[in-house]
């Protein structure tokens, strides 16, 4: 079973700072690192490292070879990525000594996808395959509708949560994965149980995954509600932890594994990711995750 990810591709410029810069303040960063990133790229890497068969679709600028080459090296099919005469998307990320981050995003080529190119990528899929979307690219609502019409299972990570989410008809989704901020945006609720209840009332046919950072995650498909505690780790950089969790969980669900097993593996993968610097570079391979789970089970 294939997973087609229409996702963002960014060059991440990561600045290590003593604290997040405030309005009117000038701060000297301790370090600058450049990584391959973007929620789309991160999730494709996580899917591939979890063992999924992944096709990535999207757009980069003339300097995007570093991104497509990285995905290719990770085992992702990048034949549906277009190179355009537009700036490649990038992010400016501040990371503090405690591992917390804040992100300024420039979409660039990520919002230049055409329907013609999107149809060509969708043609590579068959009914029953998965389509993964985030909110960092254009055509998101149209892609969700097209995927559902073609018999694909559509998974959506509504991040960042902004007014463009109104373009998406959530009735086209099979699975929605969101954090507390995004959940509050979608439902108007702030407490985890209330967020899940509100989402279930609005979209009874769509599975929901609510990530809670250091508190773990909840899964609800209308028949069962499961809670997975976070696995403790010494956090170095939380950038990409949610994408790691998303990729590992979706890979497990696409492979037909029970949700509880997928949640456990995704939590272990995210725990390893936060203990390392960077977004995509921090995502562990499947064998590392399995070894971590074996150690915990002893």
C-alpha positions in Angstrom: 0.0 0.0 0.0 1.4 3.4 -1.0 1.3 6.7 0.9 1.3 9.8 -1.3 2.4 12.9 0.7 1.7 16.3 -0.8 4.0 18.1 1.5 6.1 21.2 2.1 9.9 21.1 1.4 11.9 23.7 3.4 15.5 24.5 4.2 15.5 25.0 8.0 17.9 27.6 9.3 18.2 26.7 13.0 19.6 29.3 15.5 20.6 28.3 19.0 19.6 31.1 21.3 19.6 31.7 25.1 15.9 32.7 24.8 13.4 33.5 22.1 13.8 37.0 20.7 11.3 39.5 21.9 9.8 42.5 20.1 12.5 45.3 19.7 15.3 43.0 21.0 18.5 42.1 19.2 20.1 38.8 20.3 23.2 37.1 19.2 22.7 33.4 18.3 25.2 30.9 19.7 25.1 28.7 16.6 23.6 28.4 13.1 22.8 25.0 11.4 21.0 24.4 8.1 18.9 21.3 7.8 16.4 19.8 5.4 12.9 20.3 6.7 9.3 21.3 6.2 6.4 19.3 7.8 5.9 17.5 4.5 9.5 16.4 4.2 9.8 15.5 7.9 6.7 13.3 7.7 7.8 11.6 4.5 11.2 10.8 6.1 9.4 9.4 9.2 7.1 7.3 7.0 10.0 5.9 5.1 12.1 5.2 8.2 9.1 3.5 9.7 9.0 1.1 6.7 6.3 2.8 4.6 6.2 3.0 0.8 6.2 6.7 0.3 5.8 9.0 -2.7 6.4 12.7 -2.1 4.7 15.4 -4.3 5.4 19.1 -4.0 7.5 22.0 -5.4 11.0 23.4 -4.8 13.1 26.1 -6.3 16.3 25.8 -8.3 18.2 25.3 -5.1 16.0 22.4 -3.9 18.3 19.5 -4.9 19.5 19.2 -1.3 15.9 18.5 -0.3 15.0 16.0 -3.0 18.4 14.3 -2.7 17.8 13.9 1.1 14.4 12.4 0.5 15.8 10.1 -2.1 18.5 8.9 0.2 15.8 8.1 2.8 14.0 5.9 0.4 11.3 8.3 -0.7 10.1 8.4 -4.3 10.6 12.0 -5.4 9.6 11.7 -9.0 6.5 13.8 -8.4 8.4 16.8 -7.0 8.6 19.7 -9.4 11.5 22.2 -9.7 10.1 25.7 -10.3 11.6 29.2 -10.9 10.5 30.2 -7.4 12.3 30.5 -4.1 12.5 27.3 -2.1 10.5 27.3 1.1 12.5 27.9 4.2 12.1 28.3 8.0 13.9 30.4 10.6 13.9 28.4 13.8 15.0 29.5 17.3 16.0 26.7 19.7 16.6 27.3 23.4 18.9 25.3 25.7 15.8 23.5 27.1 15.0 22.3 23.6 11.9 24.5 23.0 11.5 26.1 19.6 9.7 28.8 17.7 9.4 28.9 13.9 9.0 31.6 11.2 8.0 30.1 7.9 8.2 31.3 4.3 6.2 29.1 2.0 7.9 30.0 -1.3 7.5 27.2 -4.0 5.4 25.1 -1.6 2.3 27.1 -2.5 2.9 26.9 -6.3 1.5 23.5 -7.0 -0.9 23.3 -10.0 -3.9 21.1 -10.4 -2.4 19.5 -13.5 0.7 18.4 -11.6 -1.4 17.3 -8.7 -3.6 15.1 -10.9 -0.5 13.5 -12.4 0.8 12.6 -8.9 -2.6 11.3 -7.8 -2.7 9.0 -10.9 0.1 7.0 -9.3 -2.3 5.9 -6.5 -5.0 3.2 -6.4 -8.2 3.0 -4.2 -7.2 2.1 -0.7 -3.9 3.9 -0.8 -3.3 6.8 1.6 -3.0 10.5 0.8 -1.3 12.6 3.5 -1.7 16.4 3.6 -0.6 19.3 5.8 -1.6 23.0 5.8 1.8 24.3 4.5 1.0 24.0 0.8 -1.8 25.2 -1.6 -4.7 23.2 -3.0 -5.2 21.3 0.3 -9.0 21.3 0.2 -9.1 20.4 -3.4 -6.6 17.6 -2.9 -8.6 16.2 0.0 -11.7 16.1 -2.2 -9.9 14.6 -5.1 -8.4 11.9 -2.9 -11.7 10.9 -1.4 -13.3 10.9 -4.9 -10.6 8.5 -6.1 -11.1 6.1 -3.1 -8.0 7.1 -1.3 -7.9 7.3 2.5 -7.0 10.9 3.4 -5.0 11.8 6.4 -4.6 15.5 7.4 -2.3 17.3 9.8 -4.0 20.8 10.1 -0.8 22.6 10.8 -0.4 25.5 10.9 -3.9 26.2 12.2 -5.1 29.3 10.3 -8.0 30.5 8.2 -7.0 28.4 5.2 -8.4 25.4 7.1 -11.8 26.6 6.1 -11.0 25.5 2.5 -10.9 21.8 3.7 -14.1 19.7 4.0 -13.2 17.4 6.9 -15.9 15.0 5.7 -13.4 13.9 3.0 -10.9 12.8 5.7 -10.3 9.3 7.1 -7.8 10.5 9.8 -7.0 13.9 11.3 -3.9 14.4 13.5 -3.6 17.6 15.5 -2.1 19.1 18.7 -4.0 21.0 21.4 -3.6 24.4 19.7 -4.9 23.0 16.4 -7.6 21.1 18.2 -8.8 24.3 20.0 -8.9 26.1 16.6 -11.0 23.3 15.1 -13.4 22.8 18.0 -13.3 25.9 20.2 -12.5 23.7 23.2 -9.3 23.7 25.2 -9.3 20.6 27.3 -8.2 17.3 25.7 -11.3 15.3 26.3 -13.5 18.2 25.2 -11.5 18.7 22.1 -11.9 15.0 21.1 -15.6 15.1 22.0 -16.1 18.2 20.0 -14.3 16.8 17.0 -16.3 13.6 17.2 -19.6 15.5 17.1 -18.6 17.5 14.1 -16.9 14.7 12.1 -18.2 11.4 13.3 -16.7 9.4 10.4 -13.2 10.7 10.8 -10.6 9.2 13.1 -8.8 11.7 15.4 -5.3 11.7 17.0 -4.6 14.5 19.5 -1.0 14.9 20.5 -0.3 16.4 23.9 3.5 17.0 23.9 5.0 15.7 27.1 1.7 14.3 28.2 1.4 11.8 25.3 -1.3 11.4 22.7 -5.0 10.2 22.4 -6.6 8.2 19.5 -10.3 8.2 18.9 -12.0 6.4 15.9 -15.6 6.6 17.3 -15.4 3.0 18.6 -12.5 3.3 20.9 -10.5 6.0 22.6 -6.9 5.1 23.5 -4.3 7.1 25.5 -0.6 6.7 25.0 1.7 8.3 27.5 4.8 10.1 26.3 8.0 8.1 26.7 10.5 10.1 28.9 13.5 11.6 27.2 16.1 14.3 27.8 14.8 16.9 25.3 17.5 18.6 23.2 15.3 19.9 20.4 11.6 19.3 20.0 11.5 20.4 16.4 10.0 17.7 14.2 8.8 15.5 17.1 5.2 15.8 16.1 6.1 15.0 12.5 8.0 11.9 13.6 5.0 10.8 15.6 2.6 11.4 12.7 4.8 9.5 10.2 5.3 6.5 12.4 1.6 6.2 13.4 0.3 6.6 9.9 2.8 4.0 8.6 1.5 1.5 11.2 -2.1 2.2 10.4 -1.5 1.9 6.7 0.2 -1.4 7.3 -2.9 -2.6 9.2 -1.4 -2.7 12.6 -3.7 -2.2 15.7 -3.8 1.5 16.7 -2.4 0.8 20.2 0.7 -0.8 18.7 1.1 2.1 16.3 0.7 4.7 19.1 3.4 2.9 21.2 5.9 2.8 18.4 5.2 6.4 17.4 5.7 7.5 21.0 9.1 5.7 21.1 10.1 7.3 17.8 9.2 10.8 19.0 11.1 10.2 22.3 14.3 9.4 20.3 13.7 12.4 18.0 13.6 15.0 20.8 16.9 13.7 22.2 18.7 14.8 19.0 19.2 18.1 17.2 17.4 19.0 14.0 14.1 18.0 12.5 14.6 15.4 9.8 18.1 14.4 11.0 16.6 13.5 14.4 14.0 11.0 13.0 15.1 7.5 14.1 15.1 4.4 11.9 12.7 1.6 12.5 15.4 -0.7 14.0 16.4 2.0 16.5 12.8 2.3 17.6 12.3 -1.4 17.9 15.5 -1.7 20.0 14.3 1.1 22.2 11.0 -0.7 22.8 12.8 -3.9 23.6 14.9 -2.2 26.2 11.7 -0.7 27.8 10.0 -4.1 27.9 12.9 -5.8 29.8 
